[in-house]
Amino acid sequence: MMTSITRDRANKTKQKRPRWMQVCAVLVWLLLWQAAAAAVSLPLLLPSPVSVAARLGQLCITLEFWSTVANSLWRILQGFVLGMLIGTLLAWMGWRWAFAQAMIRPMIGVLKATPVASFIILALVWIKTEQLAMVISFIMVLPLVYNNMRAGIDAADQKLLEMAQVFGLSRRKVFRYCYLPAIWPFFLSALTSALGFAWKSGIAAEVLARPTKAIGKMIYDSKIYLETTDLFAWTLVVILMSVLLEKVVVRLVQWAGKRSMRVNSR
């Protein structure tokens, strides 16, 4: 519950922040970057934001760029969706059966404690490089979703559950009116956090595995061939895609949730 309260306060603070203030903050950091690049005066070490933006513009007009972004996005989203589904299923199983909870907890603990680099190196031994980003994204998403969903289920109001039992409500109505309001904030929190983890870990997996037409491969090749401007441009793509994905996915889920609640309330 504390996680959802903290997130709600952060969202309210963000909404109250004027747009001009956000723009000014971005401009200040860009000016600092430009000043640092001018002071170094060596594009090989630190290219200017202007040159990076120009290079990104050149990349955006090529078919290969969009094909690379689409391939990385497809692989990582597969792992993300699979992690959300399996994590939710395991959370339900752990809540429903004590034996399942006892079996699942050690696995979740291992997944949380093991560094992502270890998973990437181990997975390279067992699976194809094209599948690595999907597998690593799935592994990073699973424990986060499981823990959040279990916390949401446990946060359901016991008094409401007792009242529902007294009035003999159906399972669908118990879930709709007792469990869903408690789970929903935790689900949104898991969604945003898991999407960020999936994207970053998936790109890291691509950097090491170097599958064909992948953002991670382009980052690695830029570093190998000392194309620092390309390295910054592809890193900027990763950042922009992460922000865009979070906004799009969260708004779609919120819209679907509100629509579903309106339909169920009729």
DATAVEN-V164889 format. One record per residue. N is the residue number from 1. PSI is psi in whole degrees, -180 to 180 (999 if undefined). D_LAST is the distance of its C-alpha to the last C-alpha in Angstrom with 2 decimals. Layout:
n->{N:N}
psi->{PSI:PSI}
d_last->{D_LAST:D_LAST}
This chain:
n->{1:2:3:4:5:6:7:8:9:10:11:12:13:14:15:16:17:18:19:20:21:22:23:24:25:26:27:28:29:30:31:32:33:34:35:36:37:38:39:40:41:42:43:44:45:46:47:48:49:50:51:52:53:54:55:56:57:58:59:60:61:62:63:64:65:66:67:68:69:70:71:72:73:74:75:76:77:78:79:80:81:82:83:84:85:86:87:88:89:90:91:92:93:94:95:96:97:98:99:100:101:102:103:104:105:106:107:108:109:110:111:112:113:114:115:116:117:118:119:120:121:122:123:124:125:126:127:128:129:130:131:132:133:134:135:136:137:138:139:140:141:142:143:144:145:146:147:148:149:150:151:152:153:154:155:156:157:158:159:160:161:162:163:164:165:166:167:168:169:170:171:172:173:174:175:176:177:178:179:180:181:182:183:184:185:186:187:188:189:190:191:192:193:194:195:196:197:198:199:200:201:202:203:204:205:206:207:208:209:210:211:212:213:214:215:216:217:218:219:220:221:222:223:224:225:226:227:228:229:230:231:232:233:234:235:236:237:238:239:240:241:242:243:244:245:246:247:248:249:250:251:252:253:254:255:256:257:258:259:260:261:262:263:264:265:266}
psi->{-37:-34:-45:-38:-45:-42:-39:-42:-41:-40:-40:-41:-40:-39:-34:-20:127:149:-38:-31:-39:-42:-42:-40:-44:-43:-40:-46:-35:-39:-40:-40:-45:-41:-41:-41:-39:-37:-41:-41:39:95:-25:-31:-43:97:157:157:-30:-46:-36:-43:-40:-42:-39:-39:-39:-39:-37:-21:5:146:-33:-37:-50:-33:-39:-46:-42:-40:-47:-43:-44:-46:-45:-40:-32:-47:-38:-50:-43:-41:-39:-44:-50:-39:-42:-42:-44:-36:-42:-42:-42:-34:-34:-40:129:-36:-42:-40:-43:-33:-33:-38:-47:-39:-44:-39:-40:-43:-37:-36:-25:131:148:-32:-36:-43:-42:-46:-43:-43:-30:-25:-30:-27:168:152:-32:-22:-6:-45:-40:-46:-44:-40:-43:-45:-36:-32:-38:-56:-34:-45:-43:-50:-40:-41:-38:-40:-39:-42:-44:-21:-4:139:117:-32:-39:-39:-41:-39:-41:-37:-39:-42:-2:40:151:165:-37:-42:-35:-43:-43:-44:-19:-49:-42:-45:-30:-36:-34:-49:-38:-35:-44:-39:-44:-39:-50:-44:-44:-36:-42:-44:-43:-44:-48:-44:-36:-42:-41:-39:-38:-34:-41:-37:-31:57:164:139:71:147:-42:-39:-41:-37:-45:-45:-37:-38:-42:-43:12:36:77:-36:-42:-38:-45:-39:-44:-33:-39:-36:-43:-44:-48:-41:-37:-47:-44:-44:-46:-46:-45:-49:-45:-43:-37:-43:-42:-41:-44:-39:-44:-39:-42:-41:-38:-40:-42:-25:-11:999}
d_last->{28.56:31.59:31.01:27.56:28.95:31.93:29.90:27.67:30.90:32.45:29.57:29.81:33.57:33.26:31.01:33.53:36.45:37.73:37.83:41.55:42.23:40.74:42.79:45.90:45.53:45.36:48.35:50.37:49.98:50.84:53.94:54.96:54.58:56.67:59.29:59.54:59.95:62.63:64.42:64.47:65.38:64.91:61.90:62.55:61.52:59.02:57.96:56.76:53.12:54.35:55.87:52.81:50.53:53.02:53.11:49.32:49.33:51.91:49.86:46.65:48.33:49.33:47.48:48.64:46.82:43.40:44.17:45.07:41.95:39.74:41.57:41.21:37.54:36.83:38.80:37.33:33.68:34.23:35.44:32.67:29.83:31.78:32.34:28.67:27.77:30.77:30.51:26.93:28.03:31.12:29.26:27.08:30.30:32.15:29.56:29.40:33.18:36.01:38.41:36.27:36.05:39.85:40.37:38.01:39.15:42.72:41.57:39.17:42.03:44.41:42.07:41.60:45.33:46.83:47.54:45.92:49.43:50.35:47.40:48.32:51.96:51.21:48.68:51.28:53.43:50.87:48.66:49.15:49.08:46.34:43.96:44.95:42.48:39.55:40.90:41.67:38.28:36.68:39.05:38.33:34.53:34.33:35.55:33.65:30.27:31.22:32.25:29.25:26.76:28.81:28.90:25.12:24.76:27.54:25.96:23.04:23.36:25.32:24.50:20.76:21.75:24.05:21.52:19.10:22.17:23.14:19.90:19.93:16.61:16.36:17.57:14.35:12.72:16.09:16.12:12.67:13.47:17.27:18.71:16.62:17.10:20.77:21.31:19.76:22.69:25.20:23.79:24.10:27.54:28.58:27.41:29.52:32.48:32.56:32.46:35.46:37.31:36.72:38.00:41.07:42.06:41.60:43.89:46.37:46.43:47.18:50.00:51.71:50.94:51.43:49.49:50.02:48.15:46.47:46.17:47.85:50.78:51.24:51.33:53.89:56.03:56.04:57.40:59.99:61.32:61.23:58.91:57.53:55.87:53.92:53.08:51.61:49.78:48.09:47.27:45.63:43.58:42.37:41.38:39.60:37.72:36.63:35.23:33.57:31.99:30.54:29.00:27.60:26.22:24.69:22.97:21.64:20.28:18.77:17.12:15.82:14.62:12.74:11.19:10.28:8.80:6.61:5.57:5.51:3.81:0.00}
